[in-house]
Amino acid sequence: MNKTVAIAGLGAIGLPVARALDEGIVGLRLIGVASRDHVKARAKLADFQSEPPLLDFDELAEADIVVEAAPVSVFERIALPALQAGRIFVPASAGALLPRMHLAKLAIQTGARIIVPTGALLGLDGIRAASEGPVESVSIESRKPPIALAGAPYLARHGIDVTELTEPLLVFEGNALDAAAGFPANANVAAALALAGIGPVRTKVRIWADPGVTRNIHTIHVEADAARFSITVENVPSAENPRTGKLAALSVLACLRGLVSTFRVGS
């Protein structure tokens, strides 16, 4: 039997995922989408083979799987109904989950599941495995084109202007929890790393605004009892939203396929 899917948000992540489901993925069926702007949403859905209905955020919980790919401001309006209904909740905005870990407690009470996609970062399987034993440190350094960081609350609060940079500037150094609060549209990678590993307080984050790069570049370093490893990922930014890499939508699709696949590789 197919699992039904509903998606919140039709931006750089939600729209490609919805389109792939519309074209057909064995074991999955798209039954609805939600967007704050119904006029724009209908225009985006006009060429679908089977145009899904537009739902309110709380109605998404009618599906077996609820995918969140929306602005952080509506995160709980999507998450709460899904978790209260015992659904599988797949948040693309991992950074929004860090300060809302009461949602994880709710999932335990209702039998719901929260599955965070790998997103723009590779190697989470290895970090999750290493974290079964002692881990000394986990850090991530992100370099992004200045346009991808413009408008972040942390920059505004500290009066940091990245629009006229001619050389790299370290704009943030701290832990993943503070990075998620200060860069809600940029820190999903750090948040996923923290959730897979040693938590948001111990996970160290450095964010650079670098006019010399055209891709979102993330480098992680892990020192653990079982292994020491480093991973660098260069993600091509989405044409629709430079804050989001193309890999993010593909990661959600891979996550959804894994929920219904009879053959799965990786822990």
C-alpha positions as CSV (number, residue, x, y, z in Angstrom):
1,M,0.0,0.0,0.0
2,N,1.3,3.5,-0.9
3,K,2.2,5.9,1.9
4,T,0.6,9.3,1.4
5,V,2.7,12.5,1.4
6,A,1.9,16.1,2.0
7,I,4.3,19.0,1.6
8,A,4.5,22.4,3.3
9,G,6.2,24.9,1.1
10,L,6.8,25.1,-2.6
11,G,10.2,26.8,-2.8
12,A,13.6,25.5,-3.6
13,I,13.0,22.2,-1.7
14,G,9.3,21.7,-1.6
15,L,8.6,22.2,-5.3
16,P,11.2,19.8,-6.7
17,V,10.0,17.2,-4.2
18,A,6.4,17.7,-5.1
19,R,7.2,17.5,-8.8
20,A,9.1,14.2,-8.4
21,L,6.2,12.7,-6.5
22,D,3.8,13.9,-9.2
23,E,5.9,12.2,-11.8
24,G,5.8,9.0,-9.8
25,I,7.7,7.3,-7.0
26,V,6.8,3.7,-6.2
27,G,5.2,3.4,-2.8
28,L,4.5,7.1,-2.4
29,R,1.5,9.3,-3.3
30,L,1.3,13.1,-3.0
31,I,-2.1,14.1,-1.6
32,G,-1.7,17.8,-0.9
33,V,0.6,20.8,-0.5
34,A,0.4,23.9,1.7
35,S,1.7,27.4,0.9
36,R,1.2,30.9,2.4
37,D,0.5,32.3,-1.0
38,H,-2.2,30.3,-2.8
39,V,-2.0,32.3,-6.0
40,K,1.7,31.7,-6.5
41,A,1.2,28.1,-5.4
42,R,-1.4,27.4,-8.1
43,A,0.8,28.9,-10.8
44,K,3.7,26.6,-9.7
45,L,1.4,23.5,-9.8
46,A,-0.3,24.3,-13.1
47,D,1.8,21.9,-15.2
48,F,1.6,18.9,-12.8
49,Q,0.2,15.7,-14.2
50,S,-2.2,15.5,-11.3
51,E,-2.5,18.9,-9.5
52,P,-2.5,18.3,-5.7
53,P,-5.0,20.1,-3.6
54,L,-3.9,23.2,-1.6
55,L,-4.3,22.5,2.1
56,D,-4.1,24.5,5.3
57,F,-1.0,23.7,7.4
58,D,-3.0,21.7,9.9
59,E,-4.6,19.6,7.2
60,L,-1.2,18.3,6.1
61,A,-1.5,15.9,9.0
62,E,-4.0,13.8,7.0
63,A,-1.0,12.3,5.2
64,D,1.2,9.5,6.5
65,I,4.3,11.6,5.9
66,V,4.5,15.4,6.3
67,V,7.4,17.1,4.7
68,E,8.3,20.6,6.0
69,A,10.1,22.9,3.6
70,A,8.6,26.2,4.6
71,P,9.8,29.4,6.4
72,V,10.8,29.0,10.0
73,S,7.9,31.3,11.1
74,V,5.4,28.6,10.3
75,F,7.4,25.6,11.5
76,E,5.3,24.7,14.5
77,R,2.0,25.2,12.6
78,I,3.2,22.3,10.4
79,A,5.0,20.2,13.0
80,L,2.5,20.1,15.9
81,P,-0.6,18.7,14.0
82,A,1.6,16.1,12.3
83,L,3.2,14.9,15.5
84,Q,-0.1,15.0,17.4
85,A,-1.6,12.8,14.8
86,G,1.3,10.3,15.1
87,R,2.6,10.9,11.6
88,I,6.1,10.7,10.1
89,F,7.5,14.3,10.1
90,V,10.3,15.1,7.8
91,P,11.7,18.6,8.5
92,A,14.0,20.2,5.9
93,S,14.5,23.1,8.4
94,A,16.6,21.2,10.9
95,G,17.8,24.5,12.4
96,A,14.2,25.2,13.5
97,L,14.1,21.9,15.3
98,L,17.0,22.6,17.6
99,P,15.3,25.1,19.9
100,R,12.1,23.1,19.8
101,M,13.1,19.7,21.1
102,H,9.8,19.6,23.0
103,L,8.5,18.3,19.7
104,A,10.7,15.2,20.1
105,K,9.0,14.5,23.5
106,L,5.6,15.0,21.8
107,A,6.6,12.4,19.2
108,I,7.4,9.9,21.9
109,Q,4.0,10.4,23.5
110,T,2.0,10.0,20.2
111,G,4.1,7.4,18.4
112,A,5.1,9.9,15.7
113,R,8.5,9.9,14.1
114,I,10.8,12.8,13.3
115,I,13.2,12.0,10.4
116,V,15.7,14.7,9.6
117,P,17.1,14.4,6.0
118,T,20.8,14.5,5.4
119,G,20.3,17.7,3.5
120,A,23.4,19.5,2.1
121,L,25.8,17.5,4.3
122,L,27.3,14.1,3.5
123,G,28.7,11.7,6.1
124,L,25.9,11.8,8.7
125,D,25.9,8.0,8.8
126,G,29.5,8.0,9.9
127,I,28.9,10.7,12.5
128,R,25.9,8.8,13.9
129,A,27.9,5.6,14.1
130,A,30.9,7.3,15.7
131,S,28.6,8.9,18.3
132,E,27.6,5.4,19.6
133,G,31.0,5.6,21.3
134,P,33.1,8.4,22.8
135,V,33.5,11.5,20.7
136,E,36.0,14.2,21.5
137,S,34.9,16.9,19.1
138,V,32.7,17.7,16.1
139,S,33.1,21.0,14.1
140,I,31.8,22.5,10.9
141,E,33.1,25.4,8.8
142,S,30.8,26.8,6.2
143,R,31.8,29.2,3.4
144,K,29.0,30.8,1.5
145,P,28.7,33.6,-1.1
146,P,27.7,36.8,0.7
147,I,24.3,36.9,-1.0
148,A,23.5,33.6,0.7
149,L,24.0,35.1,4.1
150,A,22.5,38.6,3.5
151,G,19.6,39.3,5.8
152,A,20.5,36.8,8.6
153,P,19.3,38.0,12.0
154,Y,22.8,37.6,13.5
155,L,24.3,39.9,10.9
156,A,21.6,42.6,11.4
157,R,22.0,42.4,15.2
158,H,25.7,42.9,15.1
159,G,25.8,45.4,12.3
160,I,27.7,43.2,9.9
161,D,27.4,44.2,6.2
162,V,28.4,41.5,3.8
163,T,27.2,43.1,0.5
164,E,30.5,44.9,-0.4
165,L,33.0,42.3,0.7
166,T,36.2,41.9,-1.3
167,E,37.8,39.2,0.8
168,P,36.5,36.4,3.1
169,L,35.0,37.5,6.5
170,L,34.4,35.3,9.5
171,V,30.9,36.3,10.5
172,F,30.2,33.7,13.2
173,E,32.0,31.5,15.6
174,G,30.1,29.6,18.2
175,N,28.0,26.5,18.7
176,A,25.2,25.0,16.5
177,L,22.4,26.2,18.8
178,D,23.5,29.8,18.5
179,A,24.2,29.4,14.7
180,A,20.6,28.1,14.2
181,A,19.2,31.1,16.0
182,G,21.3,33.6,14.2
183,F,21.2,32.1,10.7
184,P,17.8,30.4,10.5
185,A,18.0,30.1,6.7
186,N,21.6,29.0,6.7
187,A,22.3,26.7,9.6
188,N,20.3,23.6,8.7
189,V,23.5,21.8,7.9
190,A,25.0,22.5,11.3
191,A,21.8,21.6,13.0
192,A,21.6,18.2,11.2
193,L,25.2,17.6,12.2
194,A,24.5,18.4,15.8
195,L,21.4,16.2,15.9
196,A,23.3,13.3,14.3
197,G,26.3,13.6,16.7
198,I,27.1,15.2,20.0
199,G,24.3,17.8,20.3
200,P,24.0,21.5,19.5
201,V,26.0,22.9,22.4
202,R,29.2,20.8,21.8
203,T,29.1,21.1,18.0
204,K,31.3,24.0,17.0
205,V,30.4,26.2,14.0
206,R,32.3,28.8,12.0
207,I,30.6,30.7,9.2
208,W,32.4,32.7,6.5
209,A,31.0,35.1,4.0
210,D,33.4,34.6,1.0
211,P,33.0,36.6,-2.2
212,G,35.5,34.2,-3.8
213,V,33.2,31.2,-3.8
214,T,30.2,30.4,-5.9
215,R,29.1,27.3,-4.0
216,N,28.1,26.6,-0.4
217,I,31.1,24.8,1.0
218,H,30.9,22.8,4.2
219,T,33.9,21.1,5.9
220,I,33.4,18.9,9.0
221,H,36.0,17.5,11.3
222,V,35.2,14.6,13.7
223,E,37.5,13.3,16.4
224,A,36.1,10.2,18.0
225,D,37.3,7.1,19.7
226,A,36.3,4.9,16.7
227,A,37.5,7.2,13.9
228,R,38.9,10.5,12.9
229,F,37.6,12.0,9.6
230,S,37.0,15.1,7.7
231,I,34.5,15.7,4.9
232,T,34.2,18.7,2.5
233,V,31.1,19.2,0.4
234,E,30.7,21.9,-2.2
235,N,27.0,22.4,-2.9
236,V,25.6,24.2,-6.0
237,P,23.1,26.8,-4.8
238,S,19.5,26.6,-6.0
239,A,18.6,29.0,-8.7
240,E,15.5,29.9,-6.8
241,N,17.1,30.4,-3.4
242,P,20.9,30.9,-3.0
243,R,20.6,30.0,0.7
244,T,19.7,26.5,-0.3
245,G,21.8,23.9,-2.2
246,K,20.3,21.7,-4.9
247,L,21.3,18.7,-2.9
248,A,18.8,19.6,-0.1
249,A,15.7,18.7,-2.3
250,L,17.4,15.5,-3.5
251,S,18.2,14.5,0.0
252,V,14.5,14.8,1.0
253,L,13.6,12.6,-2.0
254,A,16.2,10.0,-1.0
255,C,14.8,10.1,2.6
256,L,11.2,9.5,1.3
257,R,12.3,6.7,-0.9
258,G,14.1,5.1,2.0
259,L,10.8,5.1,4.0
260,V,9.2,2.7,1.5
261,S,12.1,0.9,-0.1
262,T,12.6,-2.8,0.4
263,F,16.4,-2.4,-0.1
264,R,18.3,0.3,1.7
265,V,22.0,1.1,1.9
266,G,23.4,3.0,4.9
267,S,22.4,3.1,8.6
